[in-house]
Amino acid sequence: MIRRYANRFSDTNIDPCEIMRIESDTLLHVREMLSLRNPEFRPHRSQQVWDITPDPKRPAFPIRLHRDGVWRDTEGRSYALDDRPVKFVLLPVPA
């Protein structure tokens, strides 16, 4: 099932992208979204509040569904489709 957003996962972060065009069941075109820290932002996992908005200045790029069921871009980064955009940053713990 195709949803509205594709959230990109790295080792430490999650970055939101919006789905711009559905080419086929295995090819989507997505665009990164603008994520700004909300004034209520706290560095703890459950308290990260972001203001996420579309960013029309960013170019769209393709992601493909692979045989293992994971969506990936041409650089091999993985994406999960979702009904909402998600932003998460793993911040260093203060000493």
N, CA, C and O atoms as CSV, one atom per row, in Angstrom:
chain,resi,resn,atom,element,x,y,z
A,1,MET,N,N,0.839,-1.186,0.000
A,1,MET,CA,C,0.000,0.000,0.000
A,1,MET,C,C,0.885,1.251,0.000
A,1,MET,O,O,1.777,1.380,0.838
A,2,ILE,N,N,0.645,2.148,-0.918
A,2,ILE,CA,C,1.407,3.389,-1.014
A,2,ILE,C,C,0.796,4.413,-0.052
A,2,ILE,O,O,-0.423,4.581,0.002
A,3,ARG,N,N,1.643,5.078,0.689
A,3,ARG,CA,C,1.178,6.088,1.646
A,3,ARG,C,C,1.643,7.468,1.202
A,3,ARG,O,O,2.160,7.605,0.094
A,4,ARG,N,N,1.473,8.498,2.035
A,4,ARG,CA,C,1.804,9.873,1.643
A,4,ARG,C,C,3.279,10.217,1.813
A,4,ARG,O,O,3.793,11.087,1.111
A,5,TYR,N,N,3.966,9.545,2.736
A,5,TYR,CA,C,5.330,9.932,3.081
A,5,TYR,C,C,6.268,8.727,3.025
A,5,TYR,O,O,5.846,7.581,3.174
A,6,ALA,N,N,7.544,9.017,2.808
A,6,ALA,CA,C,8.603,8.012,2.826
A,6,ALA,C,C,9.686,8.547,3.762
A,6,ALA,O,O,10.367,9.520,3.435
A,7,ASN,N,N,9.844,7.919,4.914
A,7,ASN,CA,C,10.831,8.377,5.895
A,7,ASN,C,C,12.141,7.623,5.686
A,7,ASN,O,O,12.169,6.392,5.684
A,8,ARG,N,N,13.236,8.387,5.510
A,8,ARG,CA,C,14.552,7.808,5.227
A,8,ARG,C,C,15.263,7.483,6.529
A,8,ARG,O,O,15.332,8.310,7.437
A,9,PHE,N,N,15.793,6.262,6.609
A,9,PHE,CA,C,16.492,5.798,7.800
A,9,PHE,C,C,17.992,5.739,7.562
A,9,PHE,O,O,18.449,5.239,6.534
A,10,SER,N,N,18.757,6.256,8.525
A,10,SER,CA,C,20.211,6.084,8.518
A,10,SER,C,C,20.570,5.398,9.836
A,10,SER,O,O,19.683,4.969,10.574
A,11,ASP,N,N,21.855,5.294,10.130
A,11,ASP,CA,C,22.267,4.635,11.372
A,11,ASP,C,C,21.738,5.353,12.604
A,11,ASP,O,O,21.431,4.710,13.608
A,12,THR,N,N,21.627,6.684,12.544
A,12,THR,CA,C,21.251,7.444,13.735
A,12,THR,C,C,20.034,8.347,13.551
A,12,THR,O,O,19.457,8.793,14.543
A,13,ASN,N,N,19.633,8.625,12.331
A,13,ASN,CA,C,18.585,9.617,12.092
A,13,ASN,C,C,17.450,9.064,11.243
A,13,ASN,O,O,17.588,8.047,10.564
A,14,ILE,N,N,16.316,9.772,11.304
A,14,ILE,CA,C,15.190,9.545,10.405
A,14,ILE,C,C,14.860,10.901,9.792
A,14,ILE,O,O,14.703,11.888,10.510
A,15,ASP,N,N,14.755,10.950,8.463
A,15,ASP,CA,C,14.460,12.194,7.763
A,15,ASP,C,C,13.207,12.019,6.911
A,15,ASP,O,O,13.080,11.019,6.205
A,16,PRO,N,N,12.269,12.986,6.965
A,16,PRO,CA,C,11.019,12.843,6.231
A,16,PRO,C,C,11.130,13.267,4.765
A,16,PRO,O,O,11.835,14.215,4.420
A,17,CYS,N,N,10.417,12.538,3.924
A,17,CYS,CA,C,10.271,12.881,2.510
A,17,CYS,C,C,8.802,12.732,2.157
A,17,CYS,O,O,8.100,11.888,2.714
A,18,GLU,N,N,8.343,13.558,1.227
A,18,GLU,CA,C,6.966,13.425,0.756
A,18,GLU,C,C,6.980,12.732,-0.599
A,18,GLU,O,O,7.885,12.935,-1.408
A,19,ILE,N,N,5.974,11.922,-0.828
A,19,ILE,CA,C,5.860,11.231,-2.109
A,19,ILE,C,C,5.247,12.203,-3.110
A,19,ILE,O,O,4.131,12.686,-2.918
A,20,MET,N,N,5.977,12.480,-4.165
A,20,MET,CA,C,5.550,13.444,-5.174
A,20,MET,C,C,4.796,12.774,-6.326
A,20,MET,O,O,3.824,13.319,-6.848
A,21,ARG,N,N,5.264,11.578,-6.713
A,21,ARG,CA,C,4.651,10.909,-7.862
A,21,ARG,C,C,4.801,9.396,-7.707
A,21,ARG,O,O,5.848,8.899,-7.292
A,22,ILE,N,N,3.743,8.686,-8.045
A,22,ILE,CA,C,3.773,7.224,-8.052
A,22,ILE,C,C,3.923,6.796,-9.506
A,22,ILE,O,O,2.991,6.910,-10.302
A,23,GLU,N,N,5.104,6.303,-9.837
A,23,GLU,CA,C,5.389,5.868,-11.212
A,23,GLU,C,C,4.810,4.465,-11.450
A,23,GLU,O,O,4.221,4.190,-12.495
A,24,SER,N,N,4.994,3.587,-10.454
A,24,SER,CA,C,4.467,2.221,-10.529
A,24,SER,C,C,4.426,1.665,-9.107
A,24,SER,O,O,4.709,2.383,-8.148
A,25,ASP,N,N,4.075,0.396,-8.975
A,25,ASP,CA,C,4.044,-0.231,-7.643
A,25,ASP,C,C,5.438,-0.358,-7.034
A,25,ASP,O,O,5.567,-0.574,-5.829
A,26,THR,N,N,6.480,-0.227,-7.851
A,26,THR,CA,C,7.842,-0.402,-7.361
A,26,THR,C,C,8.725,0.832,-7.559
A,26,THR,O,O,9.921,0.787,-7.268
A,27,LEU,N,N,8.153,1.924,-8.047
A,27,LEU,CA,C,8.944,3.137,-8.297
A,27,LEU,C,C,8.162,4.377,-7.863
A,27,LEU,O,O,7.069,4.648,-8.360
A,28,LEU,N,N,8.754,5.128,-6.917
A,28,LEU,CA,C,8.166,6.370,-6.432
A,28,LEU,C,C,9.163,7.501,-6.614
A,28,LEU,O,O,10.373,7.274,-6.634
A,29,HIS,N,N,8.656,8.716,-6.746
A,29,HIS,CA,C,9.503,9.900,-6.755
A,29,HIS,C,C,9.185,10.680,-5.478
A,29,HIS,O,O,8.032,11.030,-5.226
A,30,VAL,N,N,10.217,10.946,-4.676
A,30,VAL,CA,C,10.037,11.607,-3.388
A,30,VAL,C,C,10.883,12.873,-3.318
A,30,VAL,O,O,11.801,13.075,-4.113
A,31,ARG,N,N,10.550,13.720,-2.346
A,31,ARG,CA,C,11.294,14.962,-2.138
A,31,ARG,C,C,11.473,15.152,-0.636
A,31,ARG,O,O,10.542,14.951,0.143
A,32,GLU,N,N,12.697,15.547,-0.239
A,32,GLU,CA,C,12.977,15.804,1.173
A,32,GLU,C,C,12.116,16.955,1.672
A,32,GLU,O,O,11.786,17.872,0.920
A,33,MET,N,N,11.755,16.896,2.957
A,33,MET,CA,C,10.935,17.936,3.570
A,33,MET,C,C,11.798,18.791,4.492
A,33,MET,O,O,12.868,18.366,4.927
A,34,LEU,N,N,11.328,19.990,4.783
A,34,LEU,CA,C,12.016,20.910,5.677
A,34,LEU,C,C,11.624,20.577,7.111
A,34,LEU,O,O,10.437,20.497,7.426
A,35,SER,N,N,12.609,20.384,7.980
A,35,SER,CA,C,12.367,20.039,9.380
A,35,SER,C,C,13.061,21.055,10.276
A,35,SER,O,O,14.285,21.181,10.263
A,36,LEU,N,N,12.269,21.769,11.046
A,36,LEU,CA,C,12.805,22.761,11.973
A,36,LEU,C,C,12.431,22.375,13.395
A,36,LEU,O,O,11.327,21.893,13.648
A,37,ARG,N,N,13.365,22.590,14.325
A,37,ARG,CA,C,13.085,22.275,15.723
A,37,ARG,C,C,11.969,23.166,16.255
A,37,ARG,O,O,12.005,24.388,16.108
A,38,ASN,N,N,10.995,22.541,16.863
A,38,ASN,CA,C,9.903,23.242,17.514
A,38,ASN,C,C,10.419,23.783,18.850
A,38,ASN,O,O,11.305,23.168,19.443
A,39,PRO,N,N,9.889,24.925,19.352
A,39,PRO,CA,C,10.340,25.440,20.647
A,39,PRO,C,C,10.182,24.442,21.797
A,39,PRO,O,O,10.860,24.569,22.817
A,40,GLU,N,N,9.292,23.446,21.647
A,40,GLU,CA,C,9.108,22.430,22.684
A,40,GLU,C,C,10.120,21.282,22.563
A,40,GLU,O,O,10.043,20.309,23.313
A,41,PHE,N,N,11.058,21.391,21.633
A,41,PHE,CA,C,12.022,20.327,21.369
A,41,PHE,C,C,12.866,20.012,22.603
A,41,PHE,O,O,13.360,20.916,23.277
A,42,ARG,N,N,13.021,18.741,22.885
A,42,ARG,CA,C,13.926,18.245,23.927
A,42,ARG,C,C,14.758,17.137,23.292
A,42,ARG,O,O,14.275,16.454,22.389
A,43,PRO,N,N,15.986,16.944,23.739
A,43,PRO,CA,C,16.849,15.964,23.080
A,43,PRO,C,C,16.473,14.504,23.324
A,43,PRO,O,O,17.031,13.617,22.678
A,44,HIS,N,N,15.562,14.236,24.222
A,44,HIS,CA,C,15.176,12.848,24.496
A,44,HIS,C,C,14.311,12.314,23.370
A,44,HIS,O,O,13.582,13.066,22.723
A,45,ARG,N,N,14.395,11.020,23.141
A,45,ARG,CA,C,13.704,10.390,22.014
A,45,ARG,C,C,12.224,10.730,21.939
A,45,ARG,O,O,11.731,11.127,20.883
A,46,SER,N,N,11.521,10.580,23.038
A,46,SER,CA,C,10.068,10.769,23.000
A,46,SER,C,C,9.662,12.241,23.019
A,46,SER,O,O,8.481,12.552,22.863
A,47,GLN,N,N,10.612,13.147,23.205
A,47,GLN,CA,C,10.274,14.566,23.321
A,47,GLN,C,C,10.800,15.405,22.162
A,47,GLN,O,O,10.813,16.632,22.252
A,48,GLN,N,N,11.225,14.781,21.096
A,48,GLN,CA,C,11.680,15.543,19.928
A,48,GLN,C,C,10.456,16.007,19.145
A,48,GLN,O,O,9.723,15.199,18.573
A,49,VAL,N,N,10.251,17.317,19.130
A,49,VAL,CA,C,9.114,17.901,18.418
A,49,VAL,C,C,9.669,18.722,17.254
A,49,VAL,O,O,10.473,19.633,17.452
A,50,TRP,N,N,9.229,18.386,16.037
A,50,TRP,CA,C,9.713,19.051,14.828
A,50,TRP,C,C,8.549,19.668,14.075
A,50,TRP,O,O,7.448,19.118,14.061
A,51,ASP,N,N,8.794,20.805,13.454
A,51,ASP,CA,C,7.846,21.392,12.518
A,51,ASP,C,C,8.289,20.958,11.123
A,51,ASP,O,O,9.329,21.394,10.631
A,52,ILE,N,N,7.499,20.104,10.495
A,52,ILE,CA,C,7.856,19.517,9.205
A,52,ILE,C,C,6.924,20.071,8.134
A,52,ILE,O,O,5.702,19.987,8.253
A,53,THR,N,N,7.516,20.637,7.090
A,53,THR,CA,C,6.732,21.236,6.007
A,53,THR,C,C,7.328,20.834,4.653
A,53,THR,O,O,8.506,20.485,4.574
A,54,PRO,N,N,6.515,20.882,3.589
A,54,PRO,CA,C,7.055,20.616,2.248
A,54,PRO,C,C,8.125,21.653,1.892
A,54,PRO,O,O,8.074,22.794,2.350
A,55,ASP,N,N,9.080,21.242,1.078
A,55,ASP,CA,C,10.139,22.151,0.634
A,55,ASP,C,C,10.189,22.113,-0.898
A,55,ASP,O,O,10.907,21.298,-1.477
A,56,PRO,N,N,9.424,22.997,-1.551
A,56,PRO,CA,C,9.348,22.953,-3.014
A,56,PRO,C,C,10.663,23.254,-3.721
A,56,PRO,O,O,10.770,23.007,-4.923
A,57,LYS,N,N,11.658,23.773,-3.027
A,57,LYS,CA,C,12.958,24.064,-3.651
A,57,LYS,C,C,13.791,22.802,-3.860
A,57,LYS,O,O,14.717,22.797,-4.670
A,58,ARG,N,N,13.468,21.742,-3.139
A,58,ARG,CA,C,14.247,20.506,-3.256
A,58,ARG,C,C,13.790,19.693,-4.459
A,58,ARG,O,O,12.603,19.665,-4.781
A,59,PRO,N,N,14.727,19.039,-5.115
A,59,PRO,CA,C,14.352,18.216,-6.274
A,59,PRO,C,C,13.781,16.861,-5.843
A,59,PRO,O,O,14.123,16.339,-4.782
A,60,ALA,N,N,12.924,16.317,-6.669
A,60,ALA,CA,C,12.405,14.969,-6.441
A,60,ALA,C,C,13.428,13.961,-6.957
A,60,ALA,O,O,14.176,14.238,-7.895
A,61,PHE,N,N,13.446,12.786,-6.326
A,61,PHE,CA,C,14.367,11.724,-6.749
A,61,PHE,C,C,13.652,10.384,-6.597
A,61,PHE,O,O,12.706,10.268,-5.817
A,62,PRO,N,N,14.103,9.369,-7.344
A,62,PRO,CA,C,13.402,8.084,-7.313
A,62,PRO,C,C,13.837,7.187,-6.159
A,62,PRO,O,O,14.996,7.196,-5.744
A,63,ILE,N,N,12.878,6.413,-5.652
A,63,ILE,CA,C,13.186,5.292,-4.761
A,63,ILE,C,C,12.471,4.074,-5.338
A,63,ILE,O,O,11.396,4.188,-5.928
A,64,ARG,N,N,13.087,2.910,-5.157
A,64,ARG,CA,C,12.538,1.682,-5.734
A,64,ARG,C,C,12.318,0.630,-4.649
A,64,ARG,O,O,13.066,0.543,-3.675
A,65,LEU,N,N,11.277,-0.156,-4.849
A,65,LEU,CA,C,11.007,-1.280,-3.965
A,65,LEU,C,C,11.835,-2.470,-4.435
A,65,LEU,O,O,11.708,-2.913,-5.577
A,66,HIS,N,N,12.680,-2.983,-3.550
A,66,HIS,CA,C,13.559,-4.103,-3.893
A,66,HIS,C,C,12.914,-5.436,-3.527
A,66,HIS,O,O,11.894,-5.476,-2.840
A,67,ARG,N,N,13.509,-6.504,-3.985
A,67,ARG,CA,C,12.960,-7.849,-3.762
A,67,ARG,C,C,12.848,-8.200,-2.288
A,67,ARG,O,O,12.006,-9.011,-1.903
A,68,ASP,N,N,13.693,-7.592,-1.460
A,68,ASP,CA,C,13.634,-7.873,-0.020
A,68,ASP,C,C,12.542,-7.067,0.690
A,68,ASP,O,O,12.409,-7.148,1.911
A,69,GLY,N,N,11.752,-6.282,-0.076
A,69,GLY,CA,C,10.646,-5.529,0.484
A,69,GLY,C,C,11.015,-4.164,1.035
A,69,GLY,O,O,10.187,-3.511,1.669
A,70,VAL,N,N,12.259,-3.718,0.802
A,70,VAL,CA,C,12.728,-2.427,1.314
A,70,VAL,C,C,12.800,-1.416,0.170
A,70,VAL,O,O,13.298,-1.719,-0.914
A,71,TRP,N,N,12.295,-0.212,0.433
A,71,TRP,CA,C,12.412,0.898,-0.528
A,71,TRP,C,C,13.796,1.503,-0.375
A,71,TRP,O,O,14.226,1.782,0.744
A,72,ARG,N,N,14.514,1.715,-1.500
A,72,ARG,CA,C,15.858,2.296,-1.458
A,72,ARG,C,C,16.039,3.304,-2.580
A,72,ARG,O,O,15.414,3.206,-3.637
A,73,ASP,N,N,16.923,4.291,-2.321
A,73,ASP,CA,C,17.282,5.243,-3.372
A,73,ASP,C,C,18.516,4.730,-4.096
A,73,ASP,O,O,19.000,3.637,-3.800
A,74,THR,N,N,19.025,5.502,-5.037
A,74,THR,CA,C,20.176,5.058,-5.837
A,74,THR,C,C,21.456,4.965,-5.018
A,74,THR,O,O,22.418,4.330,-5.451
A,75,GLU,N,N,21.484,5.589,-3.844
A,75,GLU,CA,C,22.661,5.506,-2.967
A,75,GLU,C,C,22.536,4.384,-1.942
A,75,GLU,O,O,23.426,4.207,-1.111
A,76,GLY,N,N,21.445,3.625,-1.992
A,76,GLY,CA,C,21.264,2.489,-1.100
A,76,GLY,C,C,20.627,2.826,0.242
A,76,GLY,O,O,20.501,1.949,1.096
A,77,ARG,N,N,20.224,4.071,0.445
A,77,ARG,CA,C,19.582,4.446,1.715
A,77,ARG,C,C,18.161,3.897,1.737
A,77,ARG,O,O,17.480,3.916,0.712
A,78,SER,N,N,17.693,3.399,2.908
A,78,SER,CA,C,16.369,2.795,2.991
A,78,SER,C,C,15.303,3.757,3.475
A,78,SER,O,O,15.572,4.721,4.191
A,79,TYR,N,N,14.071,3.457,3.053
A,79,TYR,CA,C,12.903,4.286,3.343
A,79,TYR,C,C,11.769,3.400,3.825
A,79,TYR,O,O,11.645,2.246,3.413
A,80,ALA,N,N,10.937,3.959,4.710
A,80,ALA,CA,C,9.714,3.287,5.153
A,80,ALA,C,C,8.545,4.210,4.829
A,80,ALA,O,O,8.569,5.395,5.161
A,81,LEU,N,N,7.534,3.663,4.186
A,81,LEU,CA,C,6.355,4.455,3.846
A,81,LEU,C,C,5.495,4.615,5.094
A,81,LEU,O,O,5.381,3.691,5.900
A,82,ASP,N,N,4.887,5.798,5.250
A,82,ASP,CA,C,4.103,6.088,6.441
A,82,ASP,C,C,3.013,7.103,6.103
A,82,ASP,O,O,3.067,7.771,5.071
A,83,ASP,N,N,2.027,7.207,6.989
A,83,ASP,CA,C,0.953,8.184,6.822
A,83,ASP,C,C,1.330,9.550,7.379
A,83,ASP,O,O,0.591,10.517,7.198
A,84,ARG,N,N,2.467,9.639,8.051
A,84,ARG,CA,C,2.924,10.918,8.596
A,84,ARG,C,C,4.434,11.033,8.436
A,84,ARG,O,O,5.142,10.026,8.445
A,85,PRO,N,N,4.927,12.257,8.290
A,85,PRO,CA,C,6.376,12.443,8.188
A,85,PRO,C,C,7.014,12.315,9.573
A,85,PRO,O,O,6.439,12.750,10.571
A,86,VAL,N,N,8.197,11.718,9.623
A,86,VAL,CA,C,8.890,11.512,10.895
A,86,VAL,C,C,10.298,12.075,10.799
A,86,VAL,O,O,11.003,11.848,9.815
A,87,LYS,N,N,10.703,12.817,11.837
A,87,LYS,CA,C,12.071,13.327,11.953
A,87,LYS,C,C,12.590,12.896,13.313
A,87,LYS,O,O,11.908,13.047,14.326
A,88,PHE,N,N,13.795,12.363,13.327
A,88,PHE,CA,C,14.441,11.972,14.574
A,88,PHE,C,C,15.941,12.138,14.410
A,88,PHE,O,O,16.506,11.766,13.382
A,89,VAL,N,N,16.584,12.698,15.427
A,89,VAL,CA,C,18.035,12.863,15.411
A,89,VAL,C,C,18.573,12.285,16.712
A,89,VAL,O,O,18.119,12.645,17.798
A,90,LEU,N,N,19.544,11.387,16.592
A,90,LEU,CA,C,20.204,10.860,17.787
A,90,LEU,C,C,21.242,11.876,18.221
A,90,LEU,O,O,22.246,12.076,17.538
A,91,LEU,N,N,21.005,12.510,19.341
A,91,LEU,CA,C,21.898,13.546,19.839
A,91,LEU,C,C,22.835,12.965,20.892
A,91,LEU,O,O,22.461,12.031,21.602
A,92,PRO,N,N,24.038,13.500,21.001
A,92,PRO,CA,C,24.943,13.015,22.038
A,92,PRO,C,C,24.375,13.298,23.421
A,92,PRO,O,O,23.757,14.336,23.657
A,93,VAL,N,N,24.595,12.359,24.325
A,93,VAL,CA,C,24.128,12.527,25.698
A,93,VAL,C,C,25.108,13.426,26.446
A,93,VAL,O,O,26.310,13.164,26.433
A,94,PRO,N,N,24.611,14.496,27.106
A,94,PRO,CA,C,25.518,15.357,27.844
A,94,PRO,C,C,26.211,14.596,28.977
A,94,PRO,O,O,25.607,13.740,29.624
A,95,ALA,N,N,27.476,14.919,29.204
A,95,ALA,CA,C,28.244,14.228,30.250
A,95,ALA,C,C,27.878,14.723,31.624
A,95,ALA,O,O,28.428,14.249,32.618
